[in-house]
């Protein structure tokens, strides 16, 4: 098995560990005496709904609606799947979120609200709070996504401007709430995944305002008033509305990294998990990882080759150019420059949802001869990195990894093979 096959094989193993059809059934609650209403949002929501229908008792009442990005749908019979905008919200998501809130308000104490949430839910459950338009929410989201702000910071703002996020979904419910969550955030905090529709929110309107000001985001006087007056405040930890709410993480990056480690161990390659919560600028993280790969390659420290350096988390990219590419391909391009063609070092970096940023690939593969091949094609890696154009670099080399929507999401997956 060559290096490329090893890298792709470990990525597939990591995805399999987060397959909703495999992991949802073991975590389903018993049906209530009344009705079960399913609501959900995220890149895995449709397949999670499909898994619920497959296992739910035939004589138990089940209905509901989940939101997922365009192209991420799955066949269901009782639970309606709506496709909507991501990463920027759209009218379809607004209407669906409003319909969910109206349905939840009709539940009775002997019913149950079953939530299905995963990464991507924040932009899907985008119905703005009173006083904020969809256009304003979209413009703020777009600026934040390009600013280099962390996902936690972005979600802090979205929670206080969206009527279904930050615990508001559960707060409208008088029935028990049982929420199943596939985590795409570094600390597996239910308040952060999909911006915590059923979780208490420890952040405040003042926190959201601070994020907007920190990244010089343009916003209207109406948004300023909502945040300054606290009109957009969310329910907090300890609020009695969460007394009968349970949020359960059913898949995370760490589980998938552990599966990938087992994959390499079975092939007599030493796995070294560098963590599932790696954050920071993608190009800077790449430089640190390149130094570690060089230490292993030249000196056999902290372990001798063959070694697989495995990591997850969510890096960021501060967009200053006008090129194409996401944080994973940008990580790899920076890594390529730092390694400078180091022999016997290969790497893969992919987003587990199948979409690296906004492009059509999940990420890419780096080989020892990537820079040489780029030079032969007349590409300038440093210029492309400056222009945030890593997609062009790996596209020209035919080294993009294209999976299409994976219908799961446990964030970034990176492997550096030192052979």
N, C-alpha and C positions, 0 to 999 in steps of 0.2 A: 504494500500500500504506500503510495507516494504522499508527499507532504500536503498537497492540495486535497487529496481524498481524506486524509486525517483531519484536516481543518473542517471540511464540510461535514464529515461524519460526526464530529463532536458538536457542531452547531445543530444538526438534526437531532442528536440525543438530547441536547438542552431543550429544544422545542418540544420534543415528545414528553418531557417531564412536566410540561405546563399545558398539555392538551386538555381542554375543558371536558371533552367527552370521557376522559379517563379519570379526572380528579373530582368533578362535581358530585357524582353519585354518592360517594362515601360521606359527604358532608351535608346531605339533604336532611331537613328536619321532618318530623312526623306531621302529616296533614292535620289541620285544626278541625274542629267540629263544624265550622262554617266554611266560608269561601277562602281560597288562596289567590291573592292578586300578586302577580309577578311584575316587577318593574326593574329596569336595568339600563345601563349605558356603558359603552366602551368597545374596544376592538375585539374583545372576546365575548361580548354580551350575547350575540346571536347563537353561537355554539353552546354557550352556557345554558341558554333557554332550550336549545335542542336537547341537551343532556337532561334537563329537568323533565321535559315531556317524556323522554324515553323511560325514565325511572318512576315517574309519579303514578300512584295507584289509580287504576282505571275508574274506580268508583268515587274518587275524591275530586271535588270541584277545583278547576284550575283555569285561569285566564290572565291576561295581562299584555304588556307591551314593553319592548326593549329597543333602545337606540344604538345604532352602530354606524361607523363611517361607510360612505359609499363603497361598494365592492366587498364589504365584509359580512354580507348576509348569509343566512343558513336556513334550510327548509324547516318550518314549524307548522303546527296545526292549530293549537289553542292560544299560543302566545304570538302576538303580532310583532313582526320585526320591521322597524322603520329605519331607513338609511338616511343619514344627514351629514352636514358639513364637519370636516375636521382637517387641519387644526383650527380653522376659522369657523365660527358658528354661522348658521344660515337659518332662513325662515322655517324650513322643515323641522329643524331641531327645536325651535321656539314653540311651534304648534304642538309637537309631540310632548315636550316637557310640560306644557300647560295642561294637556289632556291627562298626563300621569297624575299631576297634582289634584285635578278634579276627581279622578277615580279613587285616589287614596282617601280623600275626604269623605267618601261614601262608605268606607269600611266600618264594620261593627266590632265590638270587643271580642266576639267569638270567631272572627276572621283572622287572617294572617297576611302580612305584607312580606313577600320574599324578594329581597333585592339581589341583583346580579351585576356586579361592578368590576370594571378593569380599567387600565390606562386608556386615556382618550375620552373618558366620560365627561370631563370638565367642559370641553367645547360643545359636546352634544347636548347636555342638559343646560342649555344656554339661555333660557327664558329670562330676560333682564328684569331686575326689580323695577318697581314703579318709578318713573322719572328718568329712566335710562332707555335709550333706543338701541335696537339691534346694531345699527350702523355705528353708534358710539362704542358699544361693547366690542365689535369687530375691530375697529380702529385701534383701540387700546390693546387688544390681544395681539394684533399684528406687530405693534411696536415692541411689546414685551418679548415676543418670540425672537426678535432680531437684536435685542438689547444685550444679551448675555446673562439675563436674569435667570436664576435657578427655577426649577419647576415649582419648588415650594413658594418662592416669591410670586411667581405668576399666579399660582392657585390662591394665594392670599388675596390678591386683587379680585380674581374671578368670583370667589366665594361671596364677596360683599357687593357684587353687582349682578348676581344671578339668583333667581328666586327658588331654585331647586338644589343649590349647593350649600356646603357648610352646615349640614344637619337639617336643613329646612324641609327636605323630603320626609324625613321621619317625624319631624315636629308637627306635621299636619295630620298624623295618623293616630287613631285611638286604639288600633289593634296591635298585637305583638308584631315586632319587626325582626326578621332574621335575614341578615345580609351576608352573602358569600362574595369574597373579594379575591381577585387575582392581582397581586401587587406588582406595580412597576416603579415604586419609589424606594429610595435607598434604606429607609428605616422601617418599612412595612407599616407605616402609620395609617390607620383607616381614615384619619382626618385629611390625609393628603391624596390618597388614591381616588381618582375621579373627583377630586375636591370634596371628598367626604359627604355625599348626599345624606347618609344616615348616621354620621358621627358628629359628636360635639366639636365645635370649632374654638380652639384656644386663641386664635388670632382676632384682631379687632379692626374696626374701620380706620383707626389711626395707623395701624400696621400697614394696611393697604395703601393709605395715603403716602406713607413713608417710602414704600416701594415705588410708587408712581413718580415721586419727586426724586428718588435716588437715581433712576434711570432716565430722567428728563422726558417723561412720557407726556405727550400733549393730551389734554382732556378738557371737557366742557365745564361750564359753571355749574350745570346741574349735577354732574358727577362729583364735583368738588363739594357741593352742598350736602349731598347724600353721605359722603365720607366724613366731612367735618362735623356734621350734626349727629352722626351715629344712626341715621335713618336706615342705613343698610346693615345694621348689626345682626350677627348670627347667634343662634343659641349656643351656650357655653357648657363646658364640663360641669356636671353637678345639676344641670337643669333637669327638673322632673320629667320633661318630655322624653328623656332617654332611659327612663326607669325600666321599660320593657323592650329595649332595643339591644340586639346582639350582633356585633360585627365579627366575622370570622375570616381570617386570611387562609386561603386554601392552596395557594401556590405563590412562590417567590423566586427571586433571582438566585438566592443561596441554594435552593433545592436543585435548580438547573445547573449551577456551577458544580455542585457535588456530583451530579450525574455525569457531567463532562469529565470530571476528574477520574471517575470510575472507568469511563471510556478509555482514557489514556493509560491508566494503570493496567488495564487488561491487555494493553499493547506494549507493555514494558517501557513506557515513557513516564518519567516522574512528573506528576502534576503538582503545581504550586499555585494555590488559590490566593490571589492578591487582594481579594475582598469583593463583596457584592455592593459596596456603597461608594464607589469611586466617583468623585465629582471634581469640577474644575474645568478650565479651558482645555478642550480636546488636544490642541497642539502642544500644550505644556505637559499634560499627562503623558503624551507620547514620548517626549524627551526623557522623562524620568524612567519610563519603561525601556527605552533604548539603552540607557546606561546599565540597567539591570541585565538585559540580554547580553550586552558586551562583557559584563563581569562574568557571566556564566560561560560564554563562548571562549573567552581568553584565559580565564583563571579557574573555571570549575567551581565558582563560589556564588551563592551559598549551596549549590548542588551541581553535580556534573551532568553534562548532556547525556542522553536526550531529555529535555525538560519542556513541559508545557506550562507557560505562564497564563493563568486563567483569571479573568476579572469581569465584573459586571458593574452596574451603577448607571449613572447618567451624566456624561460630561456636557459641557455647554460650548457654544460657538458665538462669539461676538461678531456679527456680520458687518464687515466694512467694505467688502467688494460686491460685485454683481454677478458672481459665478454661481454654479449649481453644486449641491452636495450637502450632506448632513454631517453630524458630529462624528459618525463612525468612519466615513471615508476621509474626513479631515484629519482624524486621529492617525489613520494609516499613511496619509501623505506626509504628515509631519514625522512619523516614525521612519518612513523611507529616507527622508532627508537626513535624519539623525543617524541612522544605521549606515548610510552611504555604501550600500551594496555588501554589507557584512555577510560572509559566506555561511551557508547552512542555517539562516534565520528566515523564517516564514511567519506570516501573521494573517489573521482574519479578524475583522470587526464588523458586526452586523447588529441591526436593531431587530429584536425578536418579533416585532409586529410585521416585519417584511418591508418597512418603509423607512429609509434613512433620511430624516428631515422631510422634504416634500418631493423627493425624486422617486423614480420607479424601481429603484434597487433597495435591497436590504442593507447593503454595505459592499465590501470588496475583499479581495485577497492580495497580499503583498508577498513578493518573492525576492530572492537575493538579486535577481537581474532586472527588477522593475525600473530602476533608474537608468540602466544601460538601454533598455528597450525604449524608454521614454526619450532618451537622448537621440536615438536613431530615428524617432518619429518627429524630432524637432520640438519636443515639449520642454518647457522650462518649469520644473517642479516648484521652485521658490516663488516664481511669479504667480503660478496657479494657486499656491497656498495663500499668498497675499490677497488674491482676488476671491478667496473662498470658492475655488473652482475644482475641488477634488473629484467631482463626478466626471468632469472632462478627462482628467488624468487617467483614472482607472477605466473609463469607458473606452478611451483610445487604446489601452493595453488589453482590452477584452477581459478584464479581471473583476468586473462587477459581479456581485452575487444577487441574482434575481429570483425571488421566491413567490412573488405575489403576496396578497394578504395571508398571513398565517393564522389569523383569527385567535390569537393569544397575544400576550404582551407582558413580559417580565423584564423589560428594559434592554439595555445594551449587553452584548455578549462579545468578549474579546479573547483571543488566544494568540500568544506568540510562541511559536515552536522553535526551540534551539536544538538542533540535531547534531 
